[in-house]
């Protein structure tokens, strides 16, 4: 499969990423140079980095610096990267429902071999019965300031995972032993159409989080996620209020002898995490959701991709004096079988309206 990076209307850097089709491509944050990741039908995730010493249009401008196969031979369904200055994380989900959160063992090398936590948020699916999994990481240094004031860890990593007719909101935070753990905070249920893509709006200065999904019925649906709480109430810790994914602590000599290391261990089916269970005690940080907009594509043709664009406006957080706290994403870009790229933005009344579109390709 050949990928190309484009400058104006001509391919600038064509490169061959493998013999199997590349299903998804994701750029990694610009603070780490020109790098991107790919997943394909060969059950591998690869990271590519630009080599500026190579001439353009030679096919050698980008080279693979990391390649990881799925140890249990299950293809990857979706993945995403999150960068905060020079820190980077990768979330990746297999077709059988195994979600893993990883970071590089060496940040400069971008080798995502260190698994932080893994889980089956929707349970484990057998081959042939899997739904379409898509995920999106929240691209901001911290959660929204309302979520932080409600008790969410300021350094929590937030992601949205969609499958079947629901979206699960997950947050990963450090526990007392220093390890990251995944917690389910909310499930958005009852979505009437099959979902093809999900995108979490960047930025954290809003009083809520915005999540957009591309649906098969020709609509883009926008959901608002809030953390209602009383101002002045003492913040609760994540350990006491969330619903964790329990770990499987059973030992097996056979697995110990043949267990792969790093991300392969989690994706090989020998993960410490299993399906989600209700917590037996304690209270949770309350999360609520509502559908705020349904944006229709012409003709009702399926929408395949949706993204929040970085509009270039930077906000200063009341919790951090760094002015580059987060780039606000207030514009939705969506495309589908209509062949058009449509752009949507909120007006002064808070309603999303279409303000631009391209001609059909």
C-alpha positions in Angstrom: 0.0 0.0 0.0 1.4 3.4 -1.0 0.9 6.5 1.0 1.5 10.0 -0.3 1.9 13.4 1.5 0.6 16.2 -0.6 1.8 19.8 -1.2 -0.8 21.8 -3.0 -2.1 19.3 -5.6 0.8 17.1 -6.3 2.2 14.2 -4.2 5.4 15.3 -2.4 6.6 12.2 -0.5 5.2 8.9 -1.8 6.2 5.9 0.2 5.3 2.2 0.5 4.1 1.2 3.9 3.6 -2.5 3.2 2.0 -5.1 1.0 -1.4 -4.9 2.8 -3.8 -2.0 2.7 -3.2 0.8 5.2 -6.5 1.2 6.9 -5.9 4.3 9.0 -3.2 7.0 9.2 -2.6 9.4 12.1 -0.2 12.3 12.5 1.7 12.6 15.8 1.9 16.0 17.4 4.1 18.6 15.7 6.3 19.0 18.8 7.9 15.7 18.0 8.7 16.4 14.3 7.0 15.1 11.2 5.9 11.6 12.3 2.8 9.6 11.7 1.4 6.1 12.5 -0.4 3.5 10.3 -2.4 0.4 10.9 -3.3 -2.1 8.3 -4.6 -5.6 7.4 -1.2 -7.0 8.2 -2.0 -6.7 12.0 0.8 -4.2 12.5 1.0 -0.7 13.9 3.9 1.3 12.4 5.4 4.7 13.1 7.1 6.7 10.4 9.4 9.7 10.7 10.6 12.2 8.2 14.3 12.1 7.2 15.0 15.6 5.9 18.3 14.5 4.4 16.5 12.6 1.7 15.2 14.3 -1.4 11.4 14.7 -2.0 9.6 12.3 -4.3 12.2 9.6 -3.9 10.1 7.3 -1.7 12.7 7.4 1.1 11.8 10.7 2.8 9.9 8.8 5.5 11.2 5.7 7.1 9.7 3.2 9.6 11.1 3.7 13.1 8.7 1.3 15.0 6.7 -1.7 14.0 4.7 -3.9 16.3 2.6 -7.0 15.3 -0.5 -8.1 17.1 0.7 -11.1 19.0 -2.6 -12.9 18.8 -3.0 -12.2 15.1 -6.1 -10.0 15.5 -6.1 -6.9 13.3 -6.2 -3.4 14.8 -9.4 -1.5 14.3 -8.5 2.1 15.4 -5.8 4.1 17.1 -4.9 7.6 18.1 -2.1 9.7 19.5 -2.0 12.4 22.2 1.0 14.7 22.7 1.6 17.2 25.5 4.8 19.1 24.8 7.3 16.2 24.5 5.2 13.5 26.1 3.2 11.2 23.8 0.7 8.4 24.3 -1.0 6.0 21.9 -4.4 4.3 22.4 -5.1 1.3 20.1 -8.0 -1.1 20.0 -8.2 -4.5 18.3 -11.1 -5.9 16.4 -11.9 -8.3 19.3 -12.4 -5.3 21.6 -9.0 -5.2 23.4 -8.0 -1.6 24.2 -4.4 -0.7 25.2 -2.9 2.5 26.3 0.8 2.8 25.6 3.7 5.2 25.7 7.3 5.0 24.3 9.9 3.4 26.5 12.2 6.0 25.0 10.3 9.2 24.1 12.8 10.2 21.5 12.5 6.9 19.6 8.7 6.8 19.5 8.7 3.1 20.2 5.3 2.5 21.8 6.4 -0.8 23.5 5.5 0.2 27.1 1.9 -0.8 27.9 0.3 1.3 30.7 -3.0 -0.5 30.9 -5.4 -2.6 28.8 -9.0 -3.7 29.0 -12.0 -5.1 27.2 -14.5 -2.2 27.7 -17.2 -4.0 25.6 -16.1 -7.5 26.5 -14.2 -9.8 24.2 -15.6 -10.6 20.8 -15.0 -13.7 18.7 -14.1 -13.5 15.1 -17.0 -12.7 12.8 -19.1 -11.1 15.6 -17.0 -7.9 16.1 -18.6 -4.5 15.9 -16.8 -1.5 14.3 -14.5 0.1 17.0 -13.3 3.7 16.7 -11.6 5.8 19.3 -10.4 9.3 19.8 -8.1 10.8 22.5 -8.8 14.2 24.0 -6.1 16.5 22.6 -5.4 18.8 25.5 -2.9 19.0 28.3 -5.7 18.5 30.9 -9.4 17.7 31.1 -11.9 20.5 31.0 -11.7 22.8 34.0 -15.2 21.8 35.2 -14.1 18.1 35.2 -11.0 19.0 37.2 -13.1 21.0 39.8 -15.4 17.9 40.1 -12.4 15.8 41.1 -10.9 14.4 37.9 -7.1 14.1 38.0 -5.6 17.1 36.2 -3.2 14.8 34.4 -5.8 12.2 33.4 -5.8 10.9 29.8 -9.3 10.9 28.4 -10.7 9.0 25.4 -13.9 8.1 23.7 -14.5 4.5 22.4 -17.4 3.8 20.1 -18.9 0.4 19.2 -22.4 -0.8 18.1 -24.9 1.8 19.4 -22.9 3.3 22.3 -19.9 5.5 23.2 -17.9 4.9 26.3 -16.0 7.7 28.0 -12.8 6.5 29.6 -10.2 8.2 31.6 -6.7 6.9 32.6 -5.1 8.2 35.7 -2.1 7.3 37.9 -2.9 5.3 41.0 -1.0 5.3 44.3 1.5 2.8 43.0 2.3 5.1 40.0 0.7 2.9 37.3 -2.0 4.2 34.9 -5.4 2.6 35.2 -8.4 2.9 32.9 -11.7 3.9 34.4 -15.1 4.0 32.7 -16.8 7.3 33.5 -19.9 7.3 31.2 -21.7 5.4 28.5 -23.7 7.2 25.8 -26.3 4.8 24.8 -29.2 4.5 22.3 -27.5 5.9 19.2 -29.9 5.0 16.4 -27.4 4.5 13.6 -24.2 2.6 13.1 -21.1 4.8 13.9 -18.2 5.0 11.5 -16.0 7.5 13.3 -15.7 9.5 16.6 -13.8 12.7 17.4 -13.3 14.4 20.8 -13.0 18.2 20.5 -9.6 19.6 21.5 -9.1 22.2 24.1 -10.2 22.3 27.8 -11.4 25.8 28.5 -15.0 24.9 27.8 -17.4 24.1 30.7 -18.1 20.7 29.0 -16.6 18.2 26.5 -17.9 17.9 22.9 -17.8 14.6 21.0 -18.9 14.2 17.4 -19.7 10.9 15.7 -20.1 10.1 12.0 -23.1 7.9 11.3 -24.3 5.6 8.6 -27.7 7.4 8.3 -26.0 10.5 6.8 -25.8 12.5 10.0 -23.1 13.9 12.3 -24.2 13.8 15.9 -22.7 16.0 18.5 -22.8 15.1 22.2 -22.1 17.2 25.2 -20.4 15.6 28.3 -20.5 17.4 31.6 -19.5 16.8 35.2 -22.2 18.4 37.3 -21.1 19.1 40.9 -21.6 21.6 43.7 -18.9 24.3 43.8 -17.1 24.2 47.1 -17.5 20.5 47.8 -14.2 18.8 48.5 -12.9 17.1 45.5 -12.9 13.3 45.5 -10.0 11.2 44.4 -10.2 9.1 41.3 -9.6 5.9 43.3 -12.7 6.4 45.3 -15.2 7.6 42.7 -14.6 5.8 39.5 -15.5 2.4 38.0 -12.2 0.6 37.3 -11.4 -2.3 35.0 -10.4 -5.1 37.3 -7.1 -6.9 36.6 -6.8 -10.6 36.2 -4.2 -11.6 38.7 -4.2 -15.3 37.9 -0.8 -16.7 37.1 0.0 -19.3 34.5 3.4 -20.9 34.1 2.6 -21.5 30.4 1.9 -17.9 29.8 4.9 -16.8 31.9 7.2 -18.8 29.7 5.8 -17.5 26.4 4.4 -14.1 27.3 5.6 -11.3 25.0 6.8 -8.0 26.4 5.4 -4.5 26.2 2.3 -3.8 24.1 2.5 -7.3 22.7 1.6 -8.7 26.1 -1.6 -6.8 26.3 -2.6 -7.4 22.7 -1.8 -11.1 22.9 -4.8 -11.9 25.1 -2.7 -12.3 28.2 -3.7 -8.8 29.4 -4.2 -8.1 33.1 -7.5 -6.4 32.3 -10.8 -8.1 31.5 -14.4 -6.9 30.9 -15.7 -4.1 33.0 -17.5 -4.8 36.3 -19.5 -2.5 38.6 -17.6 -1.2 41.6 -18.9 -2.7 44.8 -18.7 0.5 46.9 -17.9 4.2 47.0 -19.3 7.0 44.9 -18.4 8.0 41.3 -17.7 11.4 39.8 -21.0 12.1 38.1 -20.9 12.5 34.3 -23.9 13.3 32.2 -24.5 13.7 28.5 -27.0 15.1 26.0 -27.3 15.3 22.3 -26.7 18.9 21.2 -26.8 18.7 17.4 -27.7 16.4 14.5 -26.0 17.6 11.3 -27.4 16.2 8.0 -25.4 15.4 4.9 -27.2 15.9 1.6 -29.0 12.8 0.4 -28.6 11.0 3.7 -25.5 9.1 2.4 -23.2 7.6 5.0 -20.7 9.8 6.7 -17.3 8.1 7.1 -15.0 10.6 8.8 -15.5 13.4 11.3 -12.8 15.7 12.8 -12.7 18.7 15.0 -10.2 21.2 13.5 -7.7 23.2 15.4 -8.8 26.7 14.8 -5.6 28.3 16.1 -7.1 30.0 19.1 -5.2 29.3 22.3 -6.8 29.5 25.7 -5.2 30.2 29.0 -6.4 27.8 31.7 -7.3 29.0 35.2 -5.2 26.0 36.5 -2.1 26.7 34.5 -0.2 29.8 33.5 1.0 28.3 30.3 -0.8 30.2 27.5 -0.5 27.3 25.2 -2.7 25.2 27.4 -4.8 24.0 24.6 -5.9 24.8 21.1 -9.6 25.2 20.8 -11.3 23.1 18.2 -14.7 24.7 17.4 -15.1 23.6 13.7 -16.3 20.2 12.6 -15.1 18.7 9.3 -17.0 15.7 7.9 -17.0 13.7 4.7 -18.8 10.7 3.3 -20.2 9.0 0.3 -21.4 12.4 -1.1 -17.7 13.2 -1.9 -17.9 16.6 -0.2 -16.0 17.9 2.7 -18.4 19.9 4.8 -17.5 22.3 7.6 -19.7 23.2 10.5 -19.4 25.8 13.2 -21.4 27.1 16.1 -23.2 30.4 15.6 -23.9 33.0 18.4 -26.9 31.0 19.5 -24.9 27.9 20.0 -26.4 26.0 17.0 -24.1 24.3 14.5 -24.5 25.6 10.9 -22.7 24.6 7.7 -20.5 27.5 6.5 -18.4 25.8 3.8 -18.1 22.7 1.6 -15.9 21.5 -1.2 -17.0 20.2 -4.5 -17.6 16.4 -4.8 -14.3 14.6 -5.5 
